């Protein structure tokens, strides 16, 4: 919450993102060098802040990048995000809790808390047009509040109304459609890689990755060190099968898609 207050508008957030990307690029290049050890706690914190203020629609400027594989592995070591991920339904569907929130003497703080939880939920559905539109609405609500067009209570009410719509939209998510989006993203990635590795059969690689990931993943695997390691191991094994295991950039991008869509 303190960090959120230090990044009050898009201009300041974009400046923070630009600085963080420089830092993240250096970290990915050096990791796992022991020289980084004294800075892990600070870097993990800065990464969490970066993720919390990233545009929820996924349509931000180019300086808002996906996290690198080594950063993701670090950020998920011994980190538990249940409170961020799991209680949005309770907030917006329990009439008594909702009434208590709206009577809160500090609606700005409560609005910010709900906003952070909501952003985490929206990011689980990146690439889904319905959730992209909801993310864009959230960004507009934030902008109106920051520019003084919404007072704190109005901001809280609009955030809670949007949260209701996100919860309802999640109930209608078709798992098969989500997986199709994942396969489309992976297909595009490996088609781009085909220029360097003309021998690869894209459809076969994507099918293998899809099949293996569906077998080894579990609920919220992205938020556990065990889940991260397991999926990364199987991805590397698949890339090795097609002699693509030495391309670290390809691995990072493929893993990013898997983490996003599965």
N, C-alpha and C positions, 0 to 999 in steps of 0.2 A: 504493500500500500504506500509506503514511504517513497519507493522508487517511482510509482505511478504519479505521485504528486510532483516529482522532479521532471517529468516528461509531459507537460500539460497540453501540448498541441502538436499538430502534424509536423510543423517546421522543426521543433526540438526533437521529436521522435525520429524524423528522417536523419537528422544530424547524428543522433545516437546510433542509428542503424549503420550509417556509413562508417563510423569509427569502429563499430563492433565487427563489421565484415572484414576490415583490415586485420583486426586482432584474430578473428576466427580463421582466416586464411593462413596466418602465421602458425596458429596452434595446430591446424591440420597438417601443416608441413613438418612441424617438429615432433609431434606426438608419435611414439611414447617416450621421447627423450626424458631422462630423469631431471633435467634442468627445469622442467615444467612443474614438478611436484609442489614447490612452495606456493604456486599460483593457482592450483586446482580449485580451491574453495572460492576464490574471487572470480575465476573464469566461469565456474558453474553458476554462480549467482548472476553474473552479467548475462549469461546465456538465458537463464530463466526470465530475466527482465526483458531481453530482446524478444523472446517467444511471446511474452504476455502482452506486448504492445504492437506486435506484427498485425497488419490489416487483416481482419477476420475473413474478408471475402476472397483473399488470395490474389487480389488485383492491384496490389501496391506497386510502387516504383521498383525498378530493377534492383535497387540496393537492398530490398528485402528478400534475402536468399533462403533456401532450405539449409538446415544445419548439415554439416559434414558428418560422416559416419563415426569418426573418432570423437567428435563432440557429443553426438547422440549417445554413444556408449558411456561417456563420462557422466553426462547429465542424468542418466538413469540409474547410476550406481547408488543403491540405498536411498532412492528418492521415492516417496509414496505420495500420490496425488489424488487419493480417494476423495478428499474433501472438495477438491476443485471439480472433479469429474462427475460425482454421483448424486449431488443433492439438488440439482436444478428442478427436477420434477417435484420434489417436496416443497421447494420454495414457491412454485407457481400453481400447484394443484391442491395444496392444503389451505383451505379458506382461512383458518385461524392464524396460521403462520403468515399468510399473505397480508392479513389485516394488521398483524403486529409489525410487519416490515413497513407498511405504509404509514404507521403511527410513529416510526422511529424518529427520535429528535434530531438525528443527523442523516437526513435522506441522501445527501451527497456521498457519504461514506458507504452507505448500504447500496446505493446505485453502482458505485465503483466495484464493490464486492461482487454483485450480480453480473456486472459487465465482464469481469475477469473470468468468472465461471462460464459465462455464455461463449466467450471467445474460444475457450478450450473445447467446448462442445462443437462449435461450428468448424473448427479445424479438423475434426474427425471426419468431415464430409467434404473436404476440398475436392473440387472437380465436379461436384454435383450442382447443376445449375440452380436448383431450388435453394440450396444452402448458400450458394454464392450470392443470390439475391438477398437473402436474409442478412448475410454479412455486410453487404453494401448498405442495407437499411441501418444496421448497427453503427456503421461508420458515419452515416448522416446524422443519426441521433447524437453521437458523441460530438460531432462538429457543431451542431446547433447549441448544445449545452456549453461547449467551450467558448462559443461566440456570444453567449448571453441571451440566446433566443429561448432557451428553456431554463426555468429555475430548477433547483435541486429536486423538488418533489415531482415536477413534471418529468424530469429526466428519469427518475426512479420508476414512475408509472409506465413510461414508454418502454423502458428496458424490461420491465416485468411482462408487459404485453407481448413484446417480441420474444421473450423467453418461452411464453406459452406456445407461440407459433412454432418455435424450434422443437419443443417437446412433441407437438402434434405432428410435425413433419418427420421426426425421427420414427414415429410409429408407422409411417407409411413407406419407409425406406425398403426397397426390394434388394435383398442381399445379392441376387443374381445380377441386377443392374450395377451394383457397386463393383462386383467382380469383373463385369464386362468393361467398366471404366478402367479398372486396374490393367486388364489385358490390353486395352487400347493404348494406354500410356506406355506400357512395356514394349508393345509392338513398334510404336513410334521411335522409342529410344533405340531399339536394336536395328531398326531400319537405318537410322542415322549412323550406327556403328558399322553397318554393312560395307560402307565405302572403304573402311580400313581392313575388314575381314570378309572378303567377298564370298568365302566358302560357307558362311553360316546360313542355316535355314531358320529364319526368324520365327515362323509359326511353331516349329518344334521346340525352340528354346523357351518361348513364352509359355507354351503348354506345360513344359517340364517345371518351370518355376511356379506357375499357378498351382499345379498338382502338389508339388512338394510343400509349398507354403501353407496350403489348405490343410495338409496332413499334420504339420508340426506346430502351427500357431494355436494359441488359446486366448480366452477372453482377456483383453487389455494387455496382451503380451508386450506391446510397445513400451509399457511402463515398468517393466521388470528387467533386471540385468540378465536373468536366465533366458527370458524370451528373446531379448536382443541377440544374445550369443547363439542361441539355437537357430534362429532364422538366418543370421549372417553366415553361420557354418554351412547350412544347406544351400544358400545362394552361392557361396564360393565353390562348393562341390559341383553344383550345376554348371557354373562358368568354366570350371576345370574340364568338365566333360566335353565342352566345345572349344577348349583351348583359348578361353577368353579371360582366364584368371589373373593374368598379369596387368590387365587394364584397370587400374585403381579408380579412375574417373568413371568408367562404365559401371563398376561395382557400386560406387557411391550413389550414382544416379538411380540405378536399379533398386538398390536398397531403400532409397528415399521414396520411390514410388510404392514399394511394398509396404513400407511403414505407414504411408499415407492412406493407401486404399484397402489394406487388409486388416 
